[in-house]
Amino acid sequence: MNTIKGPAVFIAQFVQDTAPFNNLKDIAQWAASLGYKGIQIPTHDPRFIDLQKAAESKTYADEVNGIVAEAGIQITELSTHLQGQLVAVHPAYDTLFDGFAPEAYRNNPKARQEWAVQQLKHAAKASQNLGLNACATFSGALLWPYVYPWPQRAAGLVETGFEELGKRWTPILDVYQECGVDLCYETHAGEDIHDGITYEMFLGAVNNHQSACLLYDPSHFILQALDYLEFIDIYHERIRMFHVKDAEFNPSGRQGVYGGYQNWVERAGRFRSLGDGQVDFNGVFSRLTQYDYKGWAVLEWECALKHPEDGAREGAPFIQDHIIRVTERAFDDFAASGVDQSMNKTILGLS
């Protein structure tokens, strides 16, 4: 077994226009001061990393690693969530998702998608240059408007959607395979990959591509009323990244999973700071340790109530307390009998 690495923190939710949250050096030092050993970096903000430059220049990638190392921590992974979203966008969401791309690509879905695909490819090479073995993303969504079958879905609609998704992602996944980096899809509402079944459908569309892996985040499963511990049992061989995020689901006689169009504070399902929600993190860390998860435990802070800096401060010790230092021997070794093969046969009446 392997001891999970951490604690680490995804810095995306903490980015601001004021120090220490507006540049890589300062935010790395801030994270280290709270007890984090690693940071996960979003790739859409050049204040933290120039993605294309990191892909094309090993020297620059070494400089980025050096900035983080000066704080006494390391980069855990890169995130391409926003760019991944733009690989597949249903026209109903074009206007809203345009904000995820530079102005030059807005109001032009084809150009926006081409930019996003190139970004994903840059992230593969940048990860390789940084010495990383996994990268986070979203799948995007062509089918999300049809998640509930009313009106009845047209025959073949879902199959056609996943076939197209596979065509778009396979060339990207090939680049990740060439770079020795796993591309980890976060199973998330609003994405065509949002649970185990949809992940399996995607795998079928990309011919079970070995680089098509998973970012495990139990909070999204709390909000779906999905068994997030059994999910680990089923898909542990593909889980390469882990967001430590809490959530709660409190359905009532007035609303349930869909949330009734309410804001985050008023929804039955909402994200919470670590320890304030309903996720069984003892069970999660135990399952991942049992299955020899070799990656990082990374705080993704999202809470409808608590201040982010309080969530970050509390998150490092929470994760550290849940990381299981694996044993190097069995607890009952003291009672080992030292039996050899010939004695085994005697015990079984075979000699």
Secondary structure, DSSP 8 states (H G I E B T S, - for coil): ----EEEEEEGGGG--SSTTSSSHHHHHHHHHHTT-SEEEEESS-TTT--HHHHHH-HHHHHHHHHHHHHTT-EEEEEEEHHHHHTTSB-GGGHHHHGGGS-GGGTT-HHHHHHHHHHHHHHHHHHHHHHT-SEEEE---BSSGGGSS--S---TTHHHHHHHHHHHHHHHHHHHHHHHT-EEEEE--TTSS--SHHHHHHHHHHTTT-TTEEEEE-HHHHHTTT--HHHHHHHHGGGEEEEEE-EEEE---SS--TTGGG--GGG-SEEEE-TTSS---HHHHHHHHHHTT--SEEEE----SSS-HHHHHHHHHHHHHHH-----SS-TTGGG-----HHHHHHHTT--
